[in-house]
Amino acid sequence: METRTARPAPIVDATAGSCETLIGLVERYSPTGAEGDAVAWLVERMRRLGAAQAFVDDAGNAVGVWGGGPRQGILLGHIDTVPGRIPVRLEGGLLHGRGAVDAKGPLAAFVDAAAAAGDIPGWQWVVVGALDEEGESRGARALLDREAPVFVIVGEPSRWDRVTIGYKGSAWTRVTVRRSMVHSAAPGQTAAEAAVELWQSLRAWAAAFNDGRPRPFDQVTSSLRGWESGDDGFEAWATLHLGTRLPLAMSPESWLARLRSIAPQAEVEFDGFPTPAYRGDKNSILSRAFLAAIRASGGTPNFVVKTGTADLNLVAPRWGCPGLAYGPGDSALDHTPDEHISLEEFARSRRIVADVLRRMGGRRDGDGAAS
């Protein structure tokens, strides 16, 4: 007989009445690879909020469409989270739970904002809750060959009054060195020693590259994420698993070539899907719409670039359209046991996104609230 895990009782609170989308998403635990329950719930929620279409696409993403015009704005969030359950609770206007910040808060704000902005002649709002962003971005990559929209907004926490226009690239690599087996008393470098020397050479190269580049966004930063070694009696081997964040000046392919030049005798290959860095335009029509909407809400807007990587790196360059990332929440809480989001900030961000959609569509009326 199948055993089902009981779902916690729904949160009921007077302050949470207008945050049903956010709370419903956070209540549905959806670590990468197990997003189905949250996807199904979000599709039904978007139908209830008046989406002209709401469905699960071929990749498994949740998709909602408002309006029927020829010009599209895509609001791309991600519905998966890192693993680790956090009891969902509301305390003092703060919603605690896995994904509240990264990145169900931004995704819920997109859904509510698209519903609030409604049908603007000539326009169509497409909201996507994508799979696997915390993995290999399968959900976003499945969208790359579709027709380019007029603009794309990617849902990531930046606080309500900040807009993220750039992210570093990333490349996971596997580097293996091999040495013939010799007696432990014999001279000569072991595979493990060669791997340690390679790691030290890599750190020295990165330090030299980063010299004179004070901003982390412009630096190459590598970390040793794992180590394996062994032998078959004839040959010994040692493998380094590296995670590297890359600046605009260093593509993943250039980084792979650099690693091979540092370790010409090693076997070097990508370990997963590499992503180049991206930086958007502060003066795009989309950026200006966000600046105006944040000011209209009483904020002083700021642009930021981040040292992580997001789906923005994939879709904006491919589509060649204005793109940026936005969403409520403090990114310092990403992936932490204390992940939580302010309902007040969520509501403010939701109104700002709705205002942006109206400005992009040529209208500025309404308050952006969704029910």
C-alpha positions as CSV (number, residue, x, y, z in Angstrom):
1,M,0.0,0.0,0.0
2,E,1.4,3.4,-1.0
3,T,2.2,5.7,1.9
4,R,1.6,9.4,1.4
5,T,3.2,12.2,3.4
6,A,0.5,14.4,4.9
7,R,0.6,18.0,3.7
8,P,0.7,20.6,6.5
9,A,-2.5,22.4,7.2
10,P,-2.8,25.5,5.0
11,I,-1.6,28.8,6.6
12,V,-4.5,31.0,7.5
13,D,-3.7,34.6,8.5
14,A,-5.4,37.9,7.7
15,T,-2.1,39.3,6.4
16,A,-1.7,36.4,4.0
17,G,-5.0,36.8,2.2
18,S,-3.4,38.3,-0.9
19,C,-0.4,36.0,-1.0
20,E,-2.1,32.7,-1.9
21,T,0.1,32.1,-4.9
22,L,3.3,32.6,-2.8
23,I,2.1,30.5,0.1
24,G,0.7,27.7,-2.1
25,L,4.0,27.4,-4.0
26,V,6.1,27.4,-0.9
27,E,3.9,24.8,0.8
28,R,4.7,22.4,-2.1
29,Y,8.2,21.1,-1.6
30,S,9.8,20.8,-5.0
31,P,13.6,20.1,-5.0
32,T,15.2,19.7,-8.4
33,G,13.9,16.5,-9.9
34,A,10.7,16.4,-7.9
35,E,8.8,19.5,-9.2
36,G,5.6,17.8,-10.4
37,D,3.3,18.6,-7.5
38,A,4.2,22.2,-7.5
39,V,3.9,22.4,-11.3
40,A,0.4,20.9,-11.3
41,W,-0.7,23.3,-8.5
42,L,0.7,26.4,-10.3
43,V,-1.0,25.5,-13.6
44,E,-4.3,25.3,-11.8
45,R,-3.6,28.5,-9.9
46,M,-2.9,30.4,-13.1
47,R,-6.2,29.1,-14.6
48,R,-8.0,30.5,-11.5
49,L,-6.3,33.8,-12.0
50,G,-7.7,34.1,-15.5
51,A,-4.9,32.9,-17.7
52,A,-6.1,32.4,-21.3
53,Q,-3.9,29.3,-21.4
54,A,-2.3,27.3,-18.6
55,F,-0.5,24.0,-19.2
56,V,2.5,21.9,-18.6
57,D,4.9,22.1,-21.7
58,D,6.9,19.2,-23.2
59,A,9.8,19.9,-20.8
60,G,7.6,19.8,-17.7
61,N,7.5,23.6,-17.1
62,A,4.4,25.3,-15.8
63,V,3.2,27.9,-18.4
64,G,0.5,30.5,-18.1
65,V,-0.5,33.0,-20.8
66,W,-2.5,36.2,-20.4
67,G,-3.6,38.1,-23.5
68,G,-3.5,37.2,-27.2
69,G,-1.5,39.9,-28.9
70,P,1.5,39.3,-31.2
71,R,4.1,40.9,-28.9
72,Q,5.2,38.8,-26.0
73,G,6.8,39.5,-22.7
74,I,8.2,36.4,-21.0
75,L,8.4,36.3,-17.2
76,L,10.7,33.3,-16.5
77,G,10.9,32.0,-12.9
78,H,12.0,28.6,-11.6
79,I,9.9,26.3,-9.6
80,D,12.6,24.0,-8.3
81,T,14.6,24.5,-5.1
82,V,17.7,23.1,-3.5
83,P,16.9,20.2,-1.2
84,G,16.2,20.6,2.5
85,R,12.7,20.9,4.0
86,I,12.0,24.0,6.1
87,P,8.7,24.0,8.1
88,V,6.4,26.4,6.3
89,R,5.2,29.0,8.8
90,L,4.2,32.7,9.0
91,E,5.6,34.7,11.8
92,G,5.5,38.5,12.1
93,G,4.8,39.1,8.4
94,L,7.6,36.7,7.3
95,L,6.9,33.5,5.4
96,H,9.5,30.8,6.2
97,G,10.0,27.8,3.9
98,R,12.3,26.3,1.3
99,G,12.1,28.4,-1.9
100,A,10.4,31.4,-0.3
101,V,13.3,33.5,-1.6
102,D,15.0,31.3,-4.2
103,A,12.9,31.6,-6.2
104,K,9.2,31.0,-5.6
105,G,8.8,34.5,-4.3
106,P,9.8,36.0,-7.6
107,L,7.8,33.4,-9.6
108,A,4.6,34.0,-7.5
109,A,5.1,37.8,-8.0
110,F,5.2,37.2,-11.8
111,V,2.0,35.2,-11.8
112,D,0.1,37.7,-9.7
113,A,1.4,40.6,-11.7
114,A,0.5,39.1,-15.0
115,A,-3.0,38.5,-13.7
116,A,-3.2,42.0,-12.4
117,A,-1.9,43.7,-15.6
118,G,-4.5,41.7,-17.6
119,D,-5.2,41.9,-21.2
120,I,-3.4,44.8,-22.9
121,P,-4.2,45.1,-26.7
122,G,-1.3,43.8,-28.8
123,W,0.4,42.1,-26.0
124,Q,0.7,38.7,-24.4
125,W,2.3,37.9,-21.0
126,V,3.9,34.4,-20.7
127,V,4.8,33.2,-17.2
128,V,7.0,30.2,-17.0
129,G,7.8,28.2,-13.8
130,A,10.8,26.4,-15.1
131,L,12.3,23.1,-14.0
132,D,15.9,22.3,-13.0
133,E,17.4,25.8,-12.6
134,E,19.3,24.5,-9.6
135,G,20.6,21.7,-11.8
136,E,21.3,21.9,-15.5
137,S,18.5,24.4,-16.4
138,R,16.7,21.9,-18.5
139,G,13.5,24.0,-18.3
140,A,15.0,27.2,-19.6
141,R,17.1,25.4,-22.2
142,A,13.9,23.9,-23.6
143,L,12.7,27.4,-24.4
144,L,15.8,28.6,-26.3
145,D,14.6,27.8,-29.8
146,R,11.2,29.4,-29.5
147,E,10.5,32.7,-31.2
148,A,12.2,35.6,-29.4
149,P,10.0,37.8,-27.2
150,V,10.1,41.5,-27.0
151,F,11.6,41.3,-23.5
152,V,12.3,38.8,-20.8
153,I,12.3,39.2,-17.0
154,V,13.9,36.4,-15.0
155,G,12.7,35.7,-11.5
156,E,15.6,35.9,-8.9
157,P,15.7,37.7,-5.6
158,S,17.2,41.2,-5.7
159,R,15.0,43.1,-3.1
160,W,12.1,45.1,-4.3
161,D,14.1,48.2,-5.2
162,R,17.0,46.7,-7.1
163,V,17.3,45.3,-10.6
164,T,19.9,42.7,-11.6
165,I,21.4,43.2,-15.0
166,G,24.3,40.7,-15.0
167,Y,25.5,37.4,-13.7
168,K,28.9,35.6,-13.9
169,G,29.2,32.5,-16.0
170,S,29.9,29.1,-14.6
171,A,31.8,25.9,-15.6
172,W,32.1,22.7,-13.7
173,T,35.2,20.8,-14.9
174,R,36.8,17.4,-14.2
175,V,40.6,17.3,-14.3
176,T,42.4,14.0,-14.1
177,V,46.1,13.3,-13.8
178,R,47.7,9.8,-14.2
179,R,51.1,8.4,-13.2
180,S,52.6,4.9,-13.6
181,M,52.7,3.0,-10.3
182,V,56.0,3.0,-8.5
183,H,57.1,1.6,-5.2
184,S,56.3,4.0,-2.3
185,A,60.1,4.3,-1.5
186,A,61.0,5.2,-5.1
187,P,61.5,8.8,-6.2
188,G,59.0,10.5,-8.5
189,Q,55.8,12.3,-8.3
190,T,52.6,10.5,-7.5
191,A,49.3,11.2,-9.2
192,A,47.9,12.7,-6.0
193,E,50.9,14.9,-5.7
194,A,50.6,16.0,-9.3
195,A,46.9,16.9,-8.7
196,V,47.8,19.0,-5.6
197,E,50.5,20.8,-7.7
198,L,48.0,21.4,-10.5
199,W,45.5,23.0,-8.0
200,Q,48.2,25.3,-6.7
201,S,49.2,26.3,-10.2
202,L,45.6,27.0,-11.0
203,R,45.2,29.2,-7.9
204,A,48.4,31.1,-8.8
205,W,47.2,31.7,-12.3
206,A,43.8,33.0,-11.1
207,A,45.5,35.3,-8.6
208,A,47.6,36.8,-11.4
209,F,44.5,37.1,-13.7
210,N,42.5,38.8,-10.9
211,D,45.3,41.3,-10.0
212,G,44.1,44.7,-10.9
213,R,40.5,43.5,-11.2
214,P,39.0,44.5,-7.8
215,R,35.4,43.7,-8.6
216,P,34.4,40.0,-8.0
217,F,32.2,40.3,-11.1
218,D,35.4,40.7,-13.2
219,Q,37.4,37.9,-11.6
220,V,37.9,34.2,-12.2
221,T,37.0,32.3,-9.0
222,S,37.6,28.6,-8.8
223,S,36.8,26.2,-5.9
224,L,37.8,22.6,-5.4
225,R,34.4,20.8,-5.0
226,G,35.6,17.2,-4.8
227,W,38.6,14.9,-5.0
228,E,39.0,11.3,-6.0
229,S,42.0,9.0,-6.4
230,G,42.9,5.4,-7.0
231,D,44.9,2.9,-9.0
232,D,44.6,-0.4,-10.9
233,G,47.9,-1.8,-9.8
234,F,49.7,-0.4,-12.9
235,E,48.5,3.2,-13.1
236,A,47.5,5.7,-10.4
237,W,45.0,8.5,-11.0
238,A,43.7,11.6,-9.2
239,T,40.7,13.6,-10.3
240,L,39.8,17.2,-9.2
241,H,36.3,18.4,-9.5
242,L,36.3,22.2,-10.0
243,G,33.6,24.8,-9.9
244,T,34.5,28.1,-11.5
245,R,32.7,31.4,-11.8
246,L,33.7,33.2,-15.0
247,P,33.6,36.9,-15.9
248,L,32.5,38.4,-19.2
249,A,36.1,38.3,-20.4
250,M,36.4,34.6,-20.0
251,S,34.0,32.2,-21.9
252,P,33.6,28.6,-20.7
253,E,35.5,27.4,-23.8
254,S,38.4,29.9,-23.1
255,W,38.5,28.6,-19.5
256,L,38.7,25.0,-20.7
257,A,41.6,25.9,-23.0
258,R,43.3,27.8,-20.2
259,L,43.0,24.7,-17.9
260,R,44.6,22.6,-20.6
261,S,47.5,25.0,-20.9
262,I,48.0,25.0,-17.1
263,A,47.9,21.2,-17.1
264,P,49.0,20.0,-20.5
265,Q,49.4,16.4,-19.4
266,A,46.0,16.2,-17.7
267,E,42.6,15.1,-19.0
268,V,40.3,18.1,-18.8
269,E,36.6,18.2,-19.7
270,F,33.4,19.9,-18.8
271,D,31.4,18.2,-16.1
272,G,27.9,19.3,-16.9
273,F,26.5,22.3,-18.9
274,P,28.7,25.4,-19.0
275,T,27.1,28.9,-19.0
276,P,28.7,32.1,-20.2
277,A,28.5,35.4,-18.2
278,Y,25.9,38.0,-19.2
279,R,25.5,41.7,-18.6
280,G,22.4,43.6,-19.9
281,D,21.8,47.2,-20.8
282,K,21.1,49.7,-18.1
283,N,19.4,52.0,-20.7
284,S,17.1,49.4,-22.3
285,I,13.4,50.1,-22.5
286,L,12.8,47.3,-19.9
287,S,15.4,48.8,-17.5
288,R,13.8,52.2,-17.8
289,A,10.4,50.7,-17.1
290,F,11.7,49.2,-13.9
291,L,13.4,52.3,-12.8
292,A,10.2,54.3,-13.3
293,A,8.0,51.7,-11.5
294,I,10.3,51.5,-8.5
295,R,10.4,55.3,-8.2
296,A,6.6,55.4,-8.5
297,S,6.4,53.0,-5.5
298,G,8.6,55.3,-3.4
299,G,11.9,53.5,-3.9
300,T,15.4,54.6,-5.0
301,P,16.3,52.0,-7.7
302,N,19.7,50.5,-8.1
303,F,21.4,48.2,-10.6
304,V,23.4,45.2,-9.4
305,V,25.5,42.5,-10.9
306,K,25.9,39.1,-9.2
307,T,28.6,36.5,-8.9
308,G,26.2,33.6,-9.3
309,T,24.6,32.3,-12.5
310,A,20.9,32.4,-13.6
311,D,18.7,31.4,-16.5
312,L,19.1,35.0,-17.7
313,N,22.6,34.0,-18.9
314,L,21.0,31.5,-21.3
315,V,17.8,33.2,-22.6
316,A,18.7,36.8,-23.0
317,P,21.7,36.3,-25.3
318,R,19.9,33.7,-27.4
319,W,16.8,35.8,-27.9
320,G,18.7,39.1,-28.4
321,C,16.1,41.0,-26.5
322,P,16.2,43.3,-23.4
323,G,16.5,41.1,-20.3
324,L,17.1,41.5,-16.6
325,A,16.4,39.7,-13.3
326,Y,14.1,40.9,-10.6
327,G,12.2,39.7,-7.6
328,P,11.5,40.1,-3.9
329,G,13.7,38.6,-1.2
330,D,17.2,38.8,0.2
331,S,19.5,36.7,-1.8
332,A,21.8,36.2,1.2
333,L,19.1,33.8,2.4
334,D,19.3,31.6,-0.7
335,H,19.9,27.9,0.1
336,T,20.0,28.6,3.9
337,P,18.1,26.9,6.7
338,D,16.5,30.3,7.6
339,E,15.1,31.1,4.2
340,H,12.2,33.5,4.5
341,I,10.5,36.4,2.7
342,S,8.6,39.5,3.9
343,L,5.0,39.5,2.7
344,E,5.1,43.3,2.6
345,E,8.1,43.2,0.2
346,F,6.5,40.5,-1.9
347,A,3.3,42.6,-2.3
348,R,5.4,45.7,-3.3
349,S,7.4,43.7,-5.8
350,R,4.2,42.3,-7.3
351,R,2.8,45.8,-7.8
352,I,6.1,46.9,-9.4
353,V,6.1,44.0,-11.9
354,A,2.5,44.7,-12.8
355,D,3.4,48.4,-13.3
356,V,6.3,47.4,-15.6
357,L,4.0,45.3,-17.7
358,R,1.6,48.2,-18.1
359,R,4.4,50.5,-19.0
360,M,5.8,48.1,-21.6
361,G,2.3,47.8,-23.0
362,G,1.7,51.5,-23.0
363,R,-0.6,51.7,-19.9
364,R,0.0,52.9,-16.4
365,D,-3.3,52.5,-14.6
366,G,-4.2,50.2,-11.7
367,D,-2.4,49.2,-8.5
368,G,-1.2,45.8,-9.5
369,A,-2.9,43.8,-6.8
370,A,-4.0,40.2,-7.5
371,S,-6.6,38.2,-5.6
